[in-house]
Every structure is written in structure tokens, then in C-alpha cells.
Amino acid sequence: PHSLECLWTFCSLSAYPIYYIYICLITSQPQKWWHPFCLLLPGILIAAGRLFSPEGYYDEIQKVFFALQIVCTAYFGIRKLQQFDHKLAHVYADTVGRDTTAVKHLLIAIVVISIWAFVANVLGRRFFAQSDWLLLFISLSFSALQFALGYIGYNRKFTIEEFVADIKEGDEADAQTEDIELPSEELEQKLFTLMVKEQYYLTKNLKINDVALRVQVCRTYLSAHINHHHNCNFSEYVNDLRVEHAKRLMLATAECKMYIVARESGYSTEQAFYRNFQKKTGMKPSEWLAERQKAQ
């Protein structure tokens, strides 16, 4: 039936906008709640157009627009996720559980499967209906990705509202210190005393707001100082200190349990410890320890 063709058109042209809307909603707050959903309008218009125009004409439009959606969702989606993770790294020491790594991996998987979906769109559903295994592969792949998206969304605890609240908290703290700009050497000395000598990096759930208040400068000034003098963002700066602390703990203890090392090094979860340790050393903690024990 023609009405089902229109519904098929709308559904096929809504999958990628909906995923991009999800990305928008976890990385930013729209000015109006309905703004992201404007991305669904082209699919609605093309589906509605099929009611009044020859089917072949809108088939070609659908295929072209579908290809554009794949490219745009991949490019702008990954870009938006990377920008959000970049902001997180300047605010939180612990980005694991807050960042969008899982969402990025899912987006890449969706783009890969999209190649098959685009081929299906170009060749037509009738062609794929003659090849049961290809149709089954595409159907199962998209079903698995939909399940993965639901699973990631269900398990994602960090929200954009929390991020905005922490930024607002930092803005309020900055109001107390916005007129203070310490000389670079003095700020570095205060930062060294607090973070290294007093081991403030061991504080769990540490934010740049906390450090800025302790050294009495605004967080943007502190962030710029860390970027310039340490050539890294706030998260990398803190985790470099934590990983070095974890190394000392592992070498000082004959039989160390990694969950204890993670906890004693300031990490809230073992996952955060393992990810940051491997990022800095290129090895898992147990592998690094085995290498050092062999060298001794």
C-alpha cells in the first residue's frame, strides 16, 4: 500500500536524525526543547511528498538524502562528542563515566553498518528480499545497535544538567577570585605545593573548581596555566600524578591488589584507573609491574 511506502520513507530517514538528536541532548542544552526535532522535518516532507508525486521521483531523493544523513551524522556527531569530551577534561579529573567514549564507538559501528543500509536503499528492498541472509544480517545488525544504544543510555548516569550545574558552580566561585591574577611562577609554586606536596590529587571526584579555590585564582586562569606550563589539560595533569603514585604503591607492596591501588591513588573506580594507567604507560598495571619486577 502507498501509505506503507510513505511510512517506510519516514522511518528510514529518521534513524540518523534521532541518533544525532540523542548526541545533542547528552552534550548540550537546546534553547528550545523542540529545536533538535527540526531535524526530522526533511524526512516528514519527503514522506508526505510521496503522496502527491510519482514514487520513482521521490525514491531518488530518498537515496541521496539518506547518503547525506550518513555523512553528516558521522562528521557532526563525532565532532560534537569530541568537543564535549574536551570540555569535560578541563573540568573533571575523572572523565570515565562522564565522557562519551561508548557513544563514539557506537556511532562508528552505525556508520559501518550504514554502508550496508545504503546499498539496500540503492538496490531496493525487493533485491534484498531475494537474498535472505543479507536481509537478515542488516536487520540483526540494526537491532543489535538499537539494543546497544538503549543499554548505553540506560547505564549513562552523568547528564548534561550535572555538567551545567558544575560549570555554574565554577562561575560562582570565579566571582570571588576573578580579579586575582598571580604571577606564573607564584601560581606554579602554589599548585606544586597543593597538588604534589600535599597530594591533593588523591581527592576523589576532584574538579578544577576545587583546585582553583585552594590556590585562589579563577578556574579559567588556572586551566590556561596548566595548558601552557604542563602542556596538558586538567584531567591529564591530575591523572599523570595519580599514575605515578600508583606505580610507587605497586613497587612498594609485595602483593598488591589492583582495586586497593586504584582506591589509594584517588580513583573512584577500577575502570578509571585501568584506562588512565594504560593511556599513560601503554600497558596494563599488571603488565607494567611484571616488567619492572623482571628488570630488578
Contacts in CASP RR format, 6 or more apart in sequence:
PFRMAT RR
TARGET T0000
AUTHOR 0000-0000-0000
METHOD contacts of the structure
MODEL  1
PHSLECLWTFCSLSAYPIYYIYICLITSQPQKWWHPFCLLLPGILIAAGR
LFSPEGYYDEIQKVFFALQIVCTAYFGIRKLQQFDHKLAHVYADTVGRDT
TAVKHLLIAIVVISIWAFVANVLGRRFFAQSDWLLLFISLSFSALQFALG
YIGYNRKFTIEEFVADIKEGDEADAQTEDIELPSEELEQKLFTLMVKEQY
YLTKNLKINDVALRVQVCRTYLSAHINHHHNCNFSEYVNDLRVEHAKRLM
LATAECKMYIVARESGYSTEQAFYRNFQKKTGMKPSEWLAERQKAQ
2 50 0 8 1.000
2 51 0 8 1.000
2 55 0 8 1.000
5 50 0 8 1.000
5 55 0 8 1.000
6 47 0 8 1.000
6 48 0 8 1.000
6 49 0 8 1.000
6 50 0 8 1.000
6 51 0 8 1.000
7 47 0 8 1.000
8 125 0 8 1.000
9 43 0 8 1.000
9 46 0 8 1.000
9 47 0 8 1.000
9 50 0 8 1.000
9 58 0 8 1.000
9 62 0 8 1.000
10 43 0 8 1.000
10 44 0 8 1.000
10 46 0 8 1.000
10 47 0 8 1.000
12 62 0 8 1.000
12 66 0 8 1.000
12 121 0 8 1.000
13 42 0 8 1.000
13 43 0 8 1.000
13 46 0 8 1.000
13 47 0 8 1.000
13 62 0 8 1.000
13 65 0 8 1.000
13 66 0 8 1.000
13 69 0 8 1.000
14 40 0 8 1.000
14 43 0 8 1.000
15 142 0 8 1.000
16 69 0 8 1.000
16 70 0 8 1.000
16 72 0 8 1.000
16 73 0 8 1.000
16 110 0 8 1.000
16 114 0 8 1.000
17 39 0 8 1.000
17 40 0 8 1.000
17 43 0 8 1.000
17 69 0 8 1.000
17 73 0 8 1.000
18 40 0 8 1.000
19 73 0 8 1.000
19 107 0 8 1.000
19 110 0 8 1.000
19 149 0 8 1.000
20 39 0 8 1.000
20 72 0 8 1.000
20 73 0 8 1.000
20 76 0 8 1.000
20 77 0 8 1.000
21 36 0 8 1.000
21 37 0 8 1.000
21 39 0 8 1.000
22 149 0 8 1.000
23 77 0 8 1.000
23 80 0 8 1.000
23 81 0 8 1.000
23 100 0 8 1.000
23 103 0 8 1.000
23 107 0 8 1.000
24 30 0 8 1.000
24 36 0 8 1.000
24 80 0 8 1.000
25 36 0 8 1.000
25 160 0 8 1.000
26 84 0 8 1.000
26 100 0 8 1.000
26 103 0 8 1.000
26 156 0 8 1.000
26 159 0 8 1.000
26 160 0 8 1.000
27 80 0 8 1.000
27 81 0 8 1.000
27 83 0 8 1.000
27 84 0 8 1.000
27 100 0 8 1.000
27 160 0 8 1.000
28 80 0 8 1.000
28 84 0 8 1.000
28 160 0 8 1.000
29 160 0 8 1.000
29 161 0 8 1.000
29 164 0 8 1.000
30 36 0 8 1.000
42 65 0 8 1.000
43 65 0 8 1.000
46 58 0 8 1.000
46 61 0 8 1.000
46 62 0 8 1.000
46 65 0 8 1.000
49 58 0 8 1.000
50 58 0 8 1.000
62 121 0 8 1.000
63 121 0 8 1.000
63 122 0 8 1.000
66 117 0 8 1.000
66 118 0 8 1.000
66 121 0 8 1.000
67 118 0 8 1.000
70 111 0 8 1.000
70 114 0 8 1.000
70 117 0 8 1.000
70 118 0 8 1.000
73 107 0 8 1.000
73 110 0 8 1.000
73 111 0 8 1.000
74 107 0 8 1.000
74 111 0 8 1.000
77 107 0 8 1.000
78 104 0 8 1.000
78 107 0 8 1.000
78 108 0 8 1.000
81 100 0 8 1.000
81 103 0 8 1.000
81 104 0 8 1.000
81 107 0 8 1.000
82 104 0 8 1.000
84 100 0 8 1.000
85 95 0 8 1.000
85 99 0 8 1.000
85 100 0 8 1.000
85 101 0 8 1.000
86 233 0 8 1.000
87 163 0 8 1.000
88 95 0 8 1.000
88 98 0 8 1.000
88 99 0 8 1.000
88 163 0 8 1.000
88 235 0 8 1.000
89 95 0 8 1.000
89 233 0 8 1.000
89 234 0 8 1.000
89 235 0 8 1.000
89 236 0 8 1.000
90 208 0 8 1.000
90 223 0 8 1.000
90 233 0 8 1.000
90 234 0 8 1.000
90 235 0 8 1.000
91 163 0 8 1.000
91 166 0 8 1.000
91 167 0 8 1.000
91 207 0 8 1.000
91 208 0 8 1.000
91 209 0 8 1.000
91 234 0 8 1.000
92 98 0 8 1.000
92 166 0 8 1.000
92 205 0 8 1.000
92 206 0 8 1.000
92 207 0 8 1.000
92 208 0 8 1.000
92 234 0 8 1.000
92 235 0 8 1.000
93 201 0 8 1.000
93 205 0 8 1.000
93 206 0 8 1.000
93 207 0 8 1.000
93 234 0 8 1.000
93 235 0 8 1.000
93 238 0 8 1.000
93 239 0 8 1.000
93 242 0 8 1.000
94 204 0 8 1.000
94 205 0 8 1.000
94 206 0 8 1.000
94 235 0 8 1.000
94 267 0 8 1.000
94 268 0 8 1.000
94 272 0 8 1.000
95 235 0 8 1.000
96 269 0 8 1.000
96 271 0 8 1.000
96 272 0 8 1.000
96 275 0 8 1.000
96 276 0 8 1.000
97 156 0 8 1.000
97 157 0 8 1.000
97 158 0 8 1.000
97 271 0 8 1.000
97 272 0 8 1.000
98 158 0 8 1.000
98 163 0 8 1.000
102 152 0 8 1.000
102 156 0 8 1.000
103 152 0 8 1.000
106 145 0 8 1.000
106 148 0 8 1.000
106 149 0 8 1.000
106 152 0 8 1.000
109 145 0 8 1.000
109 148 0 8 1.000
110 145 0 8 1.000
113 138 0 8 1.000
113 141 0 8 1.000
113 142 0 8 1.000
113 145 0 8 1.000
116 134 0 8 1.000
116 137 0 8 1.000
116 138 0 8 1.000
116 141 0 8 1.000
117 138 0 8 1.000
117 142 0 8 1.000
120 128 0 8 1.000
120 134 0 8 1.000
120 138 0 8 1.000
128 134 0 8 1.000
128 135 0 8 1.000
128 138 0 8 1.000
129 135 0 8 1.000
166 207 0 8 1.000
166 209 0 8 1.000
169 209 0 8 1.000
170 209 0 8 1.000
170 212 0 8 1.000
170 219 0 8 1.000
173 209 0 8 1.000
173 212 0 8 1.000
173 213 0 8 1.000
173 218 0 8 1.000
173 219 0 8 1.000
174 212 0 8 1.000
174 218 0 8 1.000
174 219 0 8 1.000
174 220 0 8 1.000
176 213 0 8 1.000
177 212 0 8 1.000
177 213 0 8 1.000
177 216 0 8 1.000
177 217 0 8 1.000
177 218 0 8 1.000
178 218 0 8 1.000
180 216 0 8 1.000
180 217 0 8 1.000
180 218 0 8 1.000
181 217 0 8 1.000
181 221 0 8 1.000
182 190 0 8 1.000
182 215 0 8 1.000
182 216 0 8 1.000
182 217 0 8 1.000
184 225 0 8 1.000
184 229 0 8 1.000
187 215 0 8 1.000
187 217 0 8 1.000
187 222 0 8 1.000
187 225 0 8 1.000
188 225 0 8 1.000
188 229 0 8 1.000
190 215 0 8 1.000
190 216 0 8 1.000
191 211 0 8 1.000
191 215 0 8 1.000
191 222 0 8 1.000
191 225 0 8 1.000
191 226 0 8 1.000
194 200 0 8 1.000
194 211 0 8 1.000
194 214 0 8 1.000
194 215 0 8 1.000
195 201 0 8 1.000
195 211 0 8 1.000
195 237 0 8 1.000
195 238 0 8 1.000
195 241 0 8 1.000
196 241 0 8 1.000
199 245 0 8 1.000
200 206 0 8 1.000
200 211 0 8 1.000
200 214 0 8 1.000
201 238 0 8 1.000
201 241 0 8 1.000
201 242 0 8 1.000
201 245 0 8 1.000
201 266 0 8 1.000
202 242 0 8 1.000
202 245 0 8 1.000
202 264 0 8 1.000
202 265 0 8 1.000
202 266 0 8 1.000
203 210 0 8 1.000
203 266 0 8 1.000
204 266 0 8 1.000
204 267 0 8 1.000
204 268 0 8 1.000
205 268 0 8 1.000
206 238 0 8 1.000
208 219 0 8 1.000
208 222 0 8 1.000
208 223 0 8 1.000
208 234 0 8 1.000
209 219 0 8 1.000
211 219 0 8 1.000
211 222 0 8 1.000
211 234 0 8 1.000
212 218 0 8 1.000
212 219 0 8 1.000
212 221 0 8 1.000
212 222 0 8 1.000
215 222 0 8 1.000
217 225 0 8 1.000
222 234 0 8 1.000
223 233 0 8 1.000
223 234 0 8 1.000
226 232 0 8 1.000
226 233 0 8 1.000
226 234 0 8 1.000
226 237 0 8 1.000
227 233 0 8 1.000
230 237 0 8 1.000
232 240 0 8 1.000
239 276 0 8 1.000
239 279 0 8 1.000
239 280 0 8 1.000
240 280 0 8 1.000
242 265 0 8 1.000
242 266 0 8 1.000
242 267 0 8 1.000
242 273 0 8 1.000
242 276 0 8 1.000
243 265 0 8 1.000
243 276 0 8 1.000
243 277 0 8 1.000
243 280 0 8 1.000
243 281 0 8 1.000
245 264 0 8 1.000
245 265 0 8 1.000
245 266 0 8 1.000
246 261 0 8 1.000
246 262 0 8 1.000
246 264 0 8 1.000
246 265 0 8 1.000
246 273 0 8 1.000
246 277 0 8 1.000
246 285 0 8 1.000
247 288 0 8 1.000
249 256 0 8 1.000
249 261 0 8 1.000
249 264 0 8 1.000
249 265 0 8 1.000
250 256 0 8 1.000
250 261 0 8 1.000
250 285 0 8 1.000
250 288 0 8 1.000
250 289 0 8 1.000
250 292 0 8 1.000
251 289 0 8 1.000
251 292 0 8 1.000
256 289 0 8 1.000
258 270 0 8 1.000
258 273 0 8 1.000
258 274 0 8 1.000
258 285 0 8 1.000
258 286 0 8 1.000
259 270 0 8 1.000
261 273 0 8 1.000
261 285 0 8 1.000
262 269 0 8 1.000
262 270 0 8 1.000
262 272 0 8 1.000
262 273 0 8 1.000
262 274 0 8 1.000
265 273 0 8 1.000
267 273 0 8 1.000
267 276 0 8 1.000
273 285 0 8 1.000
274 284 0 8 1.000
274 285 0 8 1.000
277 283 0 8 1.000
277 284 0 8 1.000
277 285 0 8 1.000
277 288 0 8 1.000
278 284 0 8 1.000
281 288 0 8 1.000
283 291 0 8 1.000
END
